[in-house]
Every structure is written in structure tokens, then in C-alpha cells.
Amino acid sequence: MGKLVMDAVALVVYVVVSLPALTGIALHEWLGLGVFVVLAVHLAQHLDTLTSPTGKTKAARWARIALGIALAIALVVVVVSGLMMSGAVLGFLGYYAEGYYFWNPLHSISAKVLLALVLIHLFVNARAFRLLMRKWRKD
């Protein structure tokens, strides 16, 4: 049950952070740091399922591992590029980063890649989610 709650929190926080027009840029930047922590915890909770051999072919396991690695890399690129062009977070810390015209497109592209990977991740894990929901309702 704890994993399911964390999964739901991760998804909701990700969706909110993905909409800076909803939150405003400053809150988007601060929530972005929070979503990084939430998604890192989510990844840590599910690390064992990436490599577990339960009924999956070798190719399927490698595909899940590759997807997990791609998600982690995309998340790091989104967070780092976001921090490097940040006004609120870096300003609060007393820093300023050069290279906005590099970081802004990188942030935009990596955010779109991350969204695509999250959608793939949700699709790949839809069956497991349904099974968890059925089990949870029976308990």
C-alpha cells in the first residue's frame, strides 16, 4: 500500500510541476526540486522490480532497465537545466548561471522527452497497477 500511495503522489506532483502556467515560474522551480526528491524515492522503491525475473523474458527485463535508466537521465537533465536557468532557486541561493539560451532549449526538450518516457512507463506498468488496485480493494 505504501508504494501505491508514493506512486500516486509521484504522478500528481509530476503533473502539477509539468504545468508552470498553473503554478507560476517561481513555484514551478521550487516544486521541481520537490518532484526530483519524490521521483528519486519512487525509483528507489521500485529498483527491485526493474531486475526481478518474475515471469518476464530477458528482453523485457532489459527493456524495463533501459526505460528506468532513460527516465532517470531525462529527470536529471530536466532538473539540472531547470536549475541552471532558474531565477527563484538560484537567486535565493545567491547564484546566477550564464547560458540561458543553452539551458532553456535543453530544459524544454528534456521535459518533453521526460513526459514521453513517463507515458511509456505508465503504459508498461498499467497491468501491474490494475492488479495492485484489485488486491487493495479485496483487503
C-alpha positions as CSV (number, residue, x, y, z in Angstrom):
1,M,0.0,0.0,0.0
2,G,2.9,2.4,0.8
3,K,4.3,2.0,-2.7
4,L,0.9,2.7,-4.3
5,V,0.5,5.9,-2.3
6,M,4.0,7.0,-3.2
7,D,3.3,6.2,-6.9
8,A,0.1,8.3,-6.8
9,V,2.0,11.2,-5.0
10,A,4.8,11.0,-7.6
11,L,2.3,11.2,-10.5
12,V,0.3,14.1,-9.0
13,V,3.4,16.1,-8.2
14,Y,4.9,15.4,-11.6
15,V,1.7,16.6,-13.3
16,V,1.5,19.8,-11.2
17,V,5.2,20.6,-11.8
18,S,4.8,20.0,-15.5
19,L,2.3,22.9,-15.8
20,P,4.3,26.1,-14.9
21,A,1.4,28.2,-16.2
22,L,-0.7,26.7,-13.4
23,T,1.8,27.3,-10.6
24,G,3.8,30.3,-11.8
25,I,7.5,30.0,-12.6
26,A,8.9,30.5,-9.1
27,L,6.7,27.8,-7.6
28,H,7.4,25.6,-10.6
29,E,11.1,25.9,-9.8
30,W,10.8,25.0,-6.1
31,L,8.3,22.2,-6.8
32,G,10.7,20.9,-9.4
33,L,13.2,20.2,-6.7
34,G,10.5,18.5,-4.7
35,V,9.4,16.3,-7.6
36,F,13.1,15.3,-8.1
37,V,13.1,14.0,-4.5
38,V,9.7,12.3,-4.8
39,L,10.7,10.6,-8.1
40,A,14.0,9.6,-6.6
41,V,12.2,7.9,-3.7
42,H,9.8,6.3,-6.3
43,L,12.7,4.9,-8.2
44,A,14.4,3.6,-5.1
45,Q,11.2,1.9,-4.0
46,H,10.9,0.1,-7.4
47,L,14.5,-0.7,-8.1
48,D,14.0,-4.3,-7.2
49,T,11.2,-4.6,-9.7
50,L,13.4,-3.5,-12.6
51,T,15.6,-6.5,-12.4
52,S,13.2,-9.1,-10.8
53,P,12.9,-12.2,-13.0
54,T,9.2,-12.9,-12.2
55,G,7.7,-14.2,-15.4
56,K,9.4,-11.8,-17.7
57,T,11.6,-12.6,-20.7
58,K,15.2,-11.5,-20.7
59,A,14.4,-8.9,-23.4
60,A,11.5,-7.5,-21.3
61,R,13.8,-7.1,-18.3
62,W,16.4,-5.3,-20.3
63,A,13.7,-3.1,-21.8
64,R,12.5,-2.2,-18.3
65,I,16.0,-1.5,-17.2
66,A,16.6,0.7,-20.2
67,L,13.4,2.6,-19.6
68,G,14.3,3.2,-16.0
69,I,17.8,4.5,-16.9
70,A,16.3,6.7,-19.6
71,L,13.8,8.1,-17.1
72,A,16.5,8.8,-14.6
73,I,18.7,10.5,-17.1
74,A,15.9,12.6,-18.5
75,L,14.8,13.6,-15.0
76,V,18.4,14.7,-14.1
77,V,18.7,16.7,-17.3
78,V,15.4,18.4,-16.7
79,V,16.3,19.3,-13.1
80,V,19.9,20.4,-13.9
81,S,18.8,22.5,-16.9
82,G,16.0,24.0,-14.9
83,L,18.3,24.9,-12.0
84,M,20.8,26.5,-14.4
85,M,18.2,28.9,-15.8
86,S,16.4,29.3,-12.5
87,G,15.6,32.8,-11.2
88,A,13.9,31.9,-7.9
89,V,16.0,29.0,-6.7
90,L,19.5,30.2,-7.8
91,G,18.6,33.7,-6.8
92,F,17.6,32.5,-3.3
93,L,21.0,30.8,-3.1
94,G,22.8,33.9,-4.3
95,Y,23.9,32.4,-7.6
96,Y,23.4,33.3,-11.3
97,A,24.2,30.9,-14.2
98,E,25.2,32.0,-17.6
99,G,23.9,30.3,-20.8
100,Y,20.2,30.8,-20.7
101,Y,20.0,30.2,-24.5
102,F,21.6,26.8,-24.0
103,W,19.7,25.8,-20.8
104,N,16.3,26.9,-21.9
105,P,16.0,24.8,-25.1
106,L,17.7,21.8,-23.3
107,H,15.1,22.1,-20.5
108,S,12.2,22.3,-22.9
109,I,13.4,19.3,-25.0
110,S,14.3,17.2,-22.0
111,A,10.9,18.0,-20.3
112,K,9.1,16.7,-23.5
113,V,11.3,13.6,-23.5
114,L,10.6,13.0,-19.8
115,L,6.9,13.3,-20.5
116,A,7.0,10.8,-23.3
117,L,9.0,8.4,-21.1
118,V,6.6,8.8,-18.2
119,L,3.7,8.0,-20.5
120,I,5.5,4.9,-21.7
121,H,6.3,4.0,-18.1
122,L,2.6,4.4,-17.2
123,F,1.5,2.2,-20.1
124,V,4.1,-0.5,-19.3
125,N,3.0,-0.6,-15.7
126,A,-0.8,-0.3,-16.2
127,R,-1.4,-4.0,-15.7
128,A,0.6,-4.1,-12.5
129,F,-1.3,-1.1,-11.3
130,R,-4.6,-2.7,-12.0
131,L,-3.6,-5.9,-10.2
132,L,-2.5,-3.8,-7.2
133,M,-5.8,-1.9,-7.2
134,R,-7.7,-5.2,-7.2
135,K,-5.6,-6.6,-4.4
136,W,-6.1,-3.4,-2.4
137,R,-9.9,-3.4,-2.8
138,K,-10.0,-7.1,-1.6
139,D,-8.1,-6.3,1.6
